[in-house]
């Protein structure tokens, strides 16, 4: 059943039902007594003795709010939260089955330590003692920058805050980064360079006002299906137009009004061509540009970060509108057609949609733009289009970066769990360091003024031996990193010590010296922050399994053992409340005020800035944003209150097909599984629906090579080789000369073949473009 084929003729509710039916091939009740999920069965959900409470979904960054039913100490039912402005009572299939991820048979419930080459159970006290002593010994022998901590956008806000304070405020090292670096660092760099402040200026309510949705390399039907259903709803209600810009045909392509396939990396040229057309046709909002925009150009030919210790610093040079127009002449649609494969008429059509003053336009993107060796640039270029037309910071006119993790925004970006970040500001700024030192009650000099290692360089440092101790929490880098063979081998070197806090065995726990069992999601109190700046609180609903412990508490326990206990004065019975009160001090003021905990406990999230008892849905517009000090539009993230239009050229990818390796390799996700699959593959319904990874190949290539679905084919490049089953004309369809592989399957580690090239500005790796050879191994 292809859920997108008739999506135009279905309502949002029917779309979600079909999506759930497609994946949930077995009734949940047969797997776990008492669970009912389908929306039309909500009235039949169990009620006697069931306690219901709200929680954001554990998976992607959309931030759907769930109502979870608990009985006799177990989570037994899920329904969408009708009070949530995000999902309005609906969920995708992963949300409906989310609680089953708590109950995998191989759940880690006891600490494990490596003794004589094998993992043995121990007590939590002994395990935490060992972690603290090993960390102290490593610092004594090799210095404070020989230890590191690596987390993710799955950290709750308390988890990430405790980690940041521990590493930067206690130990005094900036060796803290997170796997959000792998998914949305380019979005951060784009926001900062264009607007001087991170995160979207709009919110999901923009969907209800927009006339046109342009999806830049985002398979939204599978990656963000609840939001995509809202787009479909607007087409039914208001005849909205959906444009899918992509490098392969997906379910989103089929459901869209127009599917535009472009050659990898050439989205840069398309965006510049749209800007050219807007100016050339007189569609530029000249008043807006004159009053609210500045023009800059940066460095070019900036490299790809392939060598250890790669350094790059961009330089902004002011230019004027005339110089920018001259630059764009090289991007006339007829010229760009040859580079991109996109017909000039289609580029002109896209430009006309953006340029029409009567149409409100949303641009939406995720990994396609962010996992890109020029990820910051393509983010800048899409902002350029909205700034040229003035279609920004008002309902329905919005460039909107989506995220893949439940708190990539709330924790990674807002708490600041990157090497260069603090809970407010960056480590290079004296003012930010002094504020952190004051709130943390540590000497100002303890917080280093220079970033150390971003994710790729952190694992290179582990391989080299510059880092000897690494603590990994809530992430699975031995599946998710590019060029995986190198970094796995580095972690396994005999003089490295790896601590992993986890809920299930993974390839990352396989390289661990200590495994700490973590409390999962609703087994503890916490908060996530979603893609639209919405902070959401959830109560502890269940007792942690066995000796499992929240990640933040693990961090604090180790800090106490290392002599930093006085810096974590949080009471056991109000741990999250005390920590949040401290953290909230960083964001005092109208530009980023966070909602009080009392509000977060009673409603399904609040969008910051939360001022005078009200969420701010649109920033930089005085009509909606109390942080504005001038009437109208004010991009107050920049000192001159102007956003920047950047002159950024097309530059080729780090690696392209060659006679030896003639195919493009693209990687990504699918509907049923979330990221590396360590949780969703333990949900029987989801695992049965998608039990293994596969290689999508174009039907013409398959015919030429005599490959049919299920045949085993081999992908080979300079970094490795992998045998996988073929998929021809099933879920997605690559163009000729391209293959696509999802990365959820730990038994088929496609990231071993991916190149570790990254955007020199954001340091985010490009998982979308490298070269492979394809060979048929055997038929089935």
ZAMARGU-4260 file (C-alpha; in steps of 0.2 Angstrom, whole numbers, plus 5000, padded with zeros to 4 digits):
<rodrens>
0) 5000/5000/5000 | 5008/5017/4995 | 5001/5030/5007 | 5005/5044/4996 | 4997/5039/4979
5) 4980/5046/4984 | 4986/5058/4998 | 4978/5073/4988 | 4961/5066/4990 | 4962/5062/5008
10) 4960/5072/5024 | 4974/5074/5036 | 4966/5062/5048 | 4964/5049/5034 | 4982/5052/5029
15) 4989/5048/5046 | 4977/5032/5048 | 4984/5025/5031 | 5002/5029/5037 | 4999/5020/5053
20) 4990/5005/5044 | 5005/5004/5032 | 5018/5001/5045 | 5008/4994/5060 | 5004/4978/5051
25) 5000/4969/5067 | 4988/4974/5081 | 4997/4982/5096 | 4986/4972/5108 | 4993/4956/5102
30) 5010/4962/5107 | 5006/4971/5123 | 4990/4968/5132 | 4979/4984/5134 | 4987/4995/5120
35) 4975/5003/5108 | 4981/5016/5096 | 4970/5020/5081 | 4962/5037/5082 | 4945/5031/5079
40) 4947/5019/5094 | 4951/5032/5107 | 4934/5031/5115 | 4938/5012/5118 | 4955/5015/5127
45) 4955/5008/5144 | 4950/5020/5158 | 4947/5010/5174 | 4963/5012/5185 | 4973/5021/5171
50) 4982/5037/5175 | 4984/5049/5160 | 4998/5062/5158 | 5006/5072/5144 | 5023/5070/5137
55) 5031/5075/5121 | 5035/5061/5109 | 5052/5053/5112 | 5057/5053/5093 | 5059/5067/5081
60) 5060/5086/5083 | 5042/5090/5078 | 5037/5088/5096 | 5020/5080/5095 | 5012/5079/5112
65) 5006/5062/5118 | 4994/5057/5132 | 5001/5041/5140 | 4990/5030/5150 | 4999/5021/5165
70) 4992/5006/5175 | 5000/4995/5188 | 5017/5003/5185 | 5017/5001/5166 | 5013/5012/5151
75) 4999/5003/5143 | 4991/5016/5131 | 4995/5031/5120 | 4984/5044/5111 | 4987/5061/5103
80) 4985/5076/5114 | 4970/5086/5109 | 4977/5101/5118 | 4993/5102/5108 | 4995/5115/5095
85) 5008/5104/5087 | 4999/5088/5082 | 4981/5093/5087 | 4977/5075/5094 | 4986/5065/5080
90) 5003/5056/5080 | 5013/5046/5067 | 5015/5028/5068 | 5031/5030/5079 | 5022/5041/5091
95) 5008/5029/5093 | 5019/5014/5097 | 5032/5024/5107 | 5029/5016/5124 | 5034/4999/5117
100) 5052/5006/5115 | 5052/5005/5134 | 5050/4986/5135 | 5063/4978/5124 | 5069/4961/5131
105) 5087/4966/5131 | 5085/4982/5140 | 5100/4987/5150 | 5095/4988/5168 | 5112/4985/5177
110) 5129/4993/5176 | 5142/4983/5166 | 5161/4985/5167 | 5175/4977/5157 | 5185/4965/5167
115) 5198/4953/5159 | 5191/4958/5142 | 5173/4954/5146 | 5158/4964/5152 | 5152/4959/5170
120) 5138/4966/5180 | 5142/4977/5195 | 5134/4990/5206 | 5130/5007/5201 | 5141/5014/5215
125) 5156/5004/5209 | 5153/5009/5191 | 5151/5027/5195 | 5167/5026/5206 | 5176/5019/5192
130) 5170/5032/5180 | 5176/5046/5191 | 5192/5039/5196 | 5197/5035/5178 | 5192/5052/5173
135) 5203/5060/5186 | 5217/5049/5182 | 5217/5053/5164 | 5216/5072/5168 | 5231/5070/5180
140) 5241/5061/5167 | 5236/5069/5150 | 5228/5086/5155 | 5210/5091/5156 | 5208/5091/5137
145) 5211/5073/5136 | 5194/5069/5142 | 5178/5072/5132 | 5159/5070/5133 | 5148/5067/5118
150) 5129/5068/5119 | 5114/5072/5108 | 5098/5081/5105 | 5090/5067/5114 | 5097/5074/5130
155) 5083/5082/5140 | 5086/5100/5145 | 5092/5095/5162 | 5104/5082/5155 | 5112/5094/5143
160) 5113/5108/5156 | 5122/5096/5169 | 5134/5090/5155 | 5139/5108/5150 | 5141/5114/5168
165) 5151/5098/5172 | 5163/5099/5158 | 5165/5118/5155 | 5162/5124/5173 | 5169/5110/5184
170) 5183/5102/5173 | 5187/5117/5163 | 5187/5110/5146 | 5177/5113/5130 | 5178/5095/5125
175) 5159/5094/5124 | 5149/5091/5108 | 5134/5082/5102 | 5127/5072/5088 | 5116/5087/5084
180) 5132/5092/5075 | 5128/5079/5063 | 5110/5085/5059 | 5107/5103/5062 | 5123/5113/5065
185) 5122/5120/5047 | 5105/5127/5052 | 5112/5135/5067 | 5126/5143/5057 | 5114/5149/5044
190) 5103/5158/5057 | 5118/5165/5066 | 5126/5172/5050 | 5110/5178/5042 | 5101/5185/5057
195) 5114/5185/5072 | 5102/5174/5082 | 5098/5155/5081 | 5081/5146/5078 | 5066/5150/5067
200) 5058/5166/5068 | 5041/5158/5064 | 5031/5143/5071 | 5020/5129/5065 | 5005/5140/5064
205) 5013/5147/5048 | 5007/5131/5040 | 4989/5137/5042 | 4992/5154/5033 | 5004/5149/5019
210) 4999/5147/5001 | 5015/5139/4995 | 5026/5126/5003 | 5043/5123/4995 | 5052/5108/5002
215) 5071/5109/5000 | 5078/5091/5000 | 5066/5086/5014 | 5056/5069/5013 | 5043/5077/5024
220) 5030/5063/5021 | 5041/5051/5030 | 5052/5061/5041 | 5039/5074/5048 | 5023/5065/5043
225) 5012/5075/5056 | 5017/5091/5049 | 5016/5085/5031 | 4998/5080/5035 | 4995/5098/5039
230) 5002/5104/5023 | 4990/5092/5014 | 4976/5098/5024 | 4980/5116/5018 | 4979/5110/5000
235) 4962/5103/5003 | 4956/5118/5013 | 4964/5132/5003 | 4972/5125/4987 | 4989/5127/4994
240) 5004/5122/4982 | 5017/5109/4988 | 5034/5109/4978 | 5046/5095/4982 | 5064/5099/4977
245) 5074/5083/4979 | 5088/5072/4972 | 5077/5056/4971 | 5059/5052/4970 | 5051/5049/4987
250) 5033/5048/4995 | 5034/5066/4997 | 5037/5068/4978 | 5022/5058/4974 | 5011/5068/4985
255) 5017/5085/4980 | 5010/5096/4966 | 5027/5097/4958 | 5042/5086/4960 | 5058/5094/4954
260) 5074/5083/4954 | 5091/5091/4954 | 5108/5085/4953 | 5117/5083/4970 | 5125/5099/4977
265) 5117/5110/4964 | 5103/5117/4976 | 5116/5131/4978 | 5114/5136/4960 | 5095/5134/4960
270) 5093/5146/4975 | 5104/5159/4967 | 5095/5157/4951 | 5078/5160/4960 | 5086/5176/4967
275) 5092/5181/4950 | 5074/5179/4943 | 5066/5189/4958 | 5077/5204/4954 | 5077/5203/4935
280) 5058/5203/4935 | 5056/5217/4947 | 5049/5206/4961 | 5061/5212/4974 | 5053/5221/4989
285) 5064/5236/4987 | 5057/5245/5003 | 5060/5230/5014 | 5078/5227/5007 | 5082/5245/5009
290) 5076/5246/5027 | 5081/5229/5034 | 5095/5221/5024 | 5113/5222/5022 | 5124/5213/5009
295) 5140/5203/5013 | 5151/5190/5004 | 5162/5177/5012 | 5177/5167/5007 | 5176/5155/4993
300) 5185/5138/4989 | 5184/5135/5007 | 5189/5116/5007 | 5180/5101/5014 | 5188/5097/5031
305) 5195/5080/5026 | 5212/5082/5034 | 5214/5081/5053 | 5216/5098/5062 | 5207/5107/5047
310) 5204/5125/5052 | 5193/5138/5043 | 5187/5155/5048 | 5175/5165/5036 | 5177/5183/5033
315) 5162/5194/5030 | 5166/5208/5017 | 5152/5221/5014 | 5145/5223/4996 | 5131/5232/4989
320) 5115/5227/4979 | 5124/5232/4962 | 5138/5220/4966 | 5126/5206/4971 | 5116/5208/4955
325) 5132/5206/4945 | 5136/5190/4954 | 5119/5183/4951 | 5121/5185/4932 | 5131/5168/4931
330) 5115/5160/4938 | 5102/5164/4925 | 5090/5149/4924 | 5096/5144/4906 | 5114/5143/4913
335) 5109/5134/4929 | 5098/5121/4919 | 5114/5114/4912 | 5122/5112/4929 | 5107/5106/4939
340) 5096/5096/4927 | 5081/5107/4932 | 5072/5115/4917 | 5074/5134/4916 | 5055/5136/4915
345) 5053/5126/4932 | 5066/5138/4940 | 5056/5153/4934 | 5040/5145/4940 | 5048/5143/4958
350) 5054/5161/4957 | 5037/5167/4952 | 5029/5159/4968 | 5042/5167/4979 | 5040/5184/4970
355) 5021/5185/4969 | 5016/5197/4983 | 4999/5189/4985 | 5006/5172/4990 | 5013/5168/5007
360) 5027/5155/5005 | 5035/5143/5018 | 5052/5135/5014 | 5055/5120/5024 | 5071/5109/5025
365) 5080/5097/5036 | 5095/5085/5032 | 5096/5088/5013 | 5102/5106/5016 | 5110/5104/5032
370) 5121/5088/5029 | 5130/5097/5015 | 5148/5102/5013 | 5141/5120/5010 | 5127/5118/5022
375) 5129/5135/5029 | 5129/5143/5012 | 5113/5134/5006 | 5104/5140/5022 | 5110/5157/5019
380) 5104/5156/5001 | 5086/5151/5005 | 5085/5165/5018 | 5091/5177/5004 | 5075/5173/4994
385) 5064/5177/5009 | 5073/5193/5012 | 5073/5199/4994 | 5054/5197/4994 | 5051/5202/5012
390) 5042/5186/5015 | 5048/5183/5033 | 5043/5185/5051 | 5024/5186/5048 | 5011/5172/5048
395) 5013/5161/5033 | 5029/5169/5026 | 5043/5159/5034 | 5059/5150/5031 | 5058/5135/5043
400) 5072/5123/5047 | 5065/5107/5054 | 5075/5096/5066 | 5077/5077/5068 | 5079/5075/5087
405) 5066/5078/5101 | 5077/5092/5109 | 5090/5097/5096 | 5084/5114/5098 | 5079/5114/5117
410) 5095/5106/5123 | 5109/5106/5110 | 5106/5124/5104 | 5098/5133/5118 | 5107/5124/5133
415) 5123/5125/5122 | 5130/5107/5121 | 5142/5111/5107 | 5161/5114/5110 | 5159/5133/5105
420) 5143/5136/5115 | 5138/5141/5133 | 5120/5141/5139 | 5120/5159/5133 | 5132/5165/5120
425) 5149/5157/5114 | 5165/5153/5124 | 5175/5165/5114 | 5165/5180/5121 | 5171/5186/5138
430) 5153/5192/5142 | 5146/5175/5140 | 5160/5167/5150 | 5157/5179/5164 | 5139/5176/5165
435) 5141/5157/5165 | 5154/5159/5179 | 5143/5170/5189 | 5128/5158/5188 | 5138/5142/5190
440) 5148/5150/5204 | 5165/5145/5197 | 5180/5156/5193 | 5179/5165/5177 | 5196/5159/5172
445) 5191/5141/5173 | 5180/5142/5157 | 5192/5141/5142 | 5190/5155/5129 | 5193/5144/5114
450) 5182/5129/5107 | 5191/5112/5105 | 5184/5098/5095 | 5168/5098/5085 | 5161/5080/5083
455) 5171/5074/5068 | 5187/5081/5075 | 5183/5074/5092 | 5183/5057/5086 | 5198/5060/5076
460) 5207/5066/5092 | 5201/5050/5100 | 5209/5040/5086 | 5225/5050/5087 | 5226/5049/5106
465) 5224/5067/5110 | 5208/5061/5119 | 5210/5046/5130 | 5193/5046/5140 | 5176/5049/5132
470) 5159/5048/5140 | 5145/5045/5127 | 5127/5048/5133 | 5110/5045/5123 | 5118/5043/5106
475) 5125/5029/5095 | 5140/5036/5086 | 5147/5019/5081 | 5132/5018/5069 | 5129/5037/5065
480) 5147/5044/5062 | 5153/5045/5044 | 5169/5035/5039 | 5165/5024/5053 | 5179/5011/5051
485) 5192/5024/5057 | 5182/5030/5072 | 5177/5013/5078 | 5195/5007/5077 | 5200/5023/5087
490) 5188/5019/5101 | 5194/5001/5102 | 5213/5006/5105 | 5219/4998/5121 | 5224/5015/5130
495) 5206/5023/5127 | 5193/5022/5140 | 5175/5023/5134 | 5159/5025/5145 | 5142/5023/5137
500) 5126/5028/5146 | 5112/5018/5136 | 5096/5009/5137 | 5100/4995/5125 | 5115/4986/5118
505) 5122/4994/5102 | 5138/4995/5092 | 5143/5009/5103 | 5141/4999/5119 | 5151/4986/5110
510) 5166/4997/5112 | 5163/5002/5130 | 5173/4999/5145 | 5159/5004/5157 | 5140/5004/5152
515) 5128/5014/5163 | 5110/5010/5162 | 5100/5025/5159 | 5082/5030/5164 | 5072/5032/5148
520) 5060/5046/5144 | 5045/5045/5155 | 5055/5035/5169 | 5061/5052/5174 | 5055/5070/5174
525) 5062/5081/5160 | 5059/5094/5146 | 5062/5094/5127 | 5063/5109/5116 | 5056/5106/5098
530) 5059/5114/5081 | 5047/5129/5084 | 5055/5135/5100 | 5042/5126/5110 | 5048/5120/5127
535) 5038/5105/5134 | 5038/5097/5151 | 5034/5079/5156 | 5033/5071/5173 | 5040/5055/5179
540) 5027/5042/5176 | 5036/5026/5179 | 5050/5019/5190 | 5067/5017/5181 | 5070/4999/5177
545) 5083/4990/5188 | 5097/5002/5193 | 5094/5014/5178 | 5097/5032/5182 | 5093/5048/5173
550) 5108/5054/5163 | 5109/5071/5172 | 5110/5062/5189 | 5124/5051/5182 | 5133/5066/5178
555) 5130/5075/5194 | 5135/5059/5204 | 5152/5058/5195 | 5154/5077/5198 | 5152/5074/5216
560) 5165/5060/5217 | 5177/5072/5208 | 5175/5085/5221 | 5162/5096/5213 | 5147/5092/5223
565) 5144/5110/5230 | 5141/5116/5212 | 5126/5105/5210 | 5115/5109/5225 | 5099/5102/5218
570) 5088/5093/5230 | 5083/5075/5226 | 5065/5078/5227 | 5065/5094/5216 | 5081/5090/5205
575) 5073/5096/5189 | 5064/5111/5197 | 5080/5117/5205 | 5091/5115/5190 | 5078/5123/5178
580) 5077/5138/5190 | 5096/5140/5188 | 5097/5137/5169 | 5082/5149/5166 | 5093/5164/5173
585) 5104/5162/5157 | 5089/5167/5146 | 5081/5181/5156 | 5075/5195/5145 | 5062/5198/5132
590) 5073/5190/5118 | 5073/5173/5125 | 5063/5172/5141 | 5058/5154/5145 | 5041/5150/5152
595) 5040/5146/5171 | 5040/5128/5176 | 5022/5130/5183 | 5016/5134/5165 | 5025/5120/5157
600) 5018/5108/5169 | 5000/5113/5165 | 5000/5116/5147 | 5007/5107/5131 | 5022/5118/5129
605) 5026/5136/5127 | 5036/5145/5114 | 5050/5157/5119 | 5052/5171/5121 | 5038/5169/5134
610) 5034/5186/5140 | 5020/5193/5150 | 5011/5176/5151 | 5012/5174/5132 | 5021/5164/5119
615) 5030/5174/5105 | 5025/5165/5088 | 5034/5177/5077 | 5051/5185/5081 | 5058/5201/5074
620) 5041/5209/5070 | 5035/5222/5083 | 5017/5216/5080 | 5021/5200/5088 | 5038/5201/5097
625) 5040/5211/5113 | 5059/5210/5111 | 5058/5223/5097 | 5062/5241/5101 | 5057/5248/5085
630) 5041/5248/5075 | 5039/5235/5061 | 5053/5223/5057 | 5069/5223/5067 | 5082/5209/5066
635) 5089/5213/5083 | 5101/5198/5082 | 5113/5210/5072 | 5120/5226/5080 | 5113/5236/5065
640) 5096/5227/5066 | 5098/5221/5048 | 5098/5203/5042 | 5111/5199/5029 | 5110/5193/5011
645) 5125/5183/5008 | 5134/5181/4991 | 5138/5162/4991 | 5142/5153/4974 | 5140/5136/4969
650) 5155/5124/4973 | 5156/5106/4969 | 5155/5092/4982 | 5170/5084/4990 | 5168/5068/4980
655) 5159/5064/4964 | 5156/5049/4954 | 5171/5043/4943 | 5174/5028/4931 | 5180/5018/4946
660) 5165/5023/4957 | 5152/5028/4945 | 5137/5030/4957 | 5131/5043/4969 | 5127/5036/4987
665) 5114/5045/4997 | 5109/5040/5014 | 5094/5044/5026 | 5079/5039/5036 | 5063/5030/5033
670) 5046/5032/5042 | 5046/5017/5053 | 5063/5019/5061 | 5071/5033/5070 | 5089/5037/5067
675) 5100/5022/5071 | 5085/5011/5075 | 5091/5006/5093 | 5074/5009/5100 | 5062/5007/5085
680) 5070/4991/5080 | 5064/4984/5097 | 5046/4989/5093 | 5040/4973/5085 | 5027/4982/5074
685) 5040/4994/5067 | 5053/4981/5065 | 5041/4969/5056 | 5036/4983/5044 | 5054/4987/5040
690) 5066/4973/5046 | 5082/4977/5037 | 5090/4990/5027 | 5091/4989/5008 | 5099/4998/4992
695) 5087/5008/4982 | 5092/5008/4963 | 5085/5016/4948 | 5075/5003/4937 | 5085/5007/4922
700) 5101/5003/4931 | 5093/4988/4938 | 5088/4982/4921 | 5105/4985/4914 | 5114/4976/4928
705) 5100/4962/4929 | 5096/4966/4947 | 5079/4963/4954 | 5072/4967/4971 | 5080/4956/4985
710) 5095/4952/4975 | 5111/4955/4984 | 5122/4969/4978 | 5139/4976/4984 | 5143/4994/4987
715) 5161/4998/4987 | 5172/5013/4988 | 5189/5019/4995 | 5182/5017/5013 | 5174/5000/5013
720) 5162/4988/5005 | 5145/4982/5010 | 5133/4969/5004 | 5114/4973/5004 | 5098/4968/4996
725) 5092/4978/4982 | 5075/4988/4981 | 5068/4992/4964 | 5053/5003/4962 | 5047/5001/4980
730) 5047/5015/4993 | 5058/5027/4983 | 5067/5029/4966 | 5084/5036/4964 | 5089/5044/4947
735) 5100/5034/4936 | 5118/5033/4943 | 5112/5035/4961 | 5108/5023/4975 | 5100/5027/4992
740) 5102/5017/5008 | 5094/5020/5025 | 5105/5020/5040 | 5094/5012/5054 | 5101/4995/5052
745) 5116/4991/5064 | 5119/4975/5054 | 5122/4985/5038 | 5133/5000/5043 | 5131/5011/5027
750) 5140/5025/5036 | 5156/5015/5034 | 5156/5020/5016 | 5152/5039/5019 | 5165/5052/5018
755) 5169/5063/5033 | 5169/5079/5023 | 5160/5093/5032 | 5154/5111/5030 | 5169/5122/5035
760) 5158/5134/5044 | 5146/5123/5053 | 5157/5108/5054 | 5142/5097/5049 | 5146/5081/5039
765) 5139/5078/5022 | 5130/5061/5022 | 5121/5064/5006 | 5135/5064/4993 | 5149/5052/4990
770) 5154/5039/4976 | 5152/5020/4976 | 5153/5006/4964 | 5138/4994/4962 | 5140/4976/4958
775) 5127/4962/4958 | 5133/4947/4970 | 5119/4935/4968 | 5101/4933/4964 | 5087/4927/4976
</rodrens>
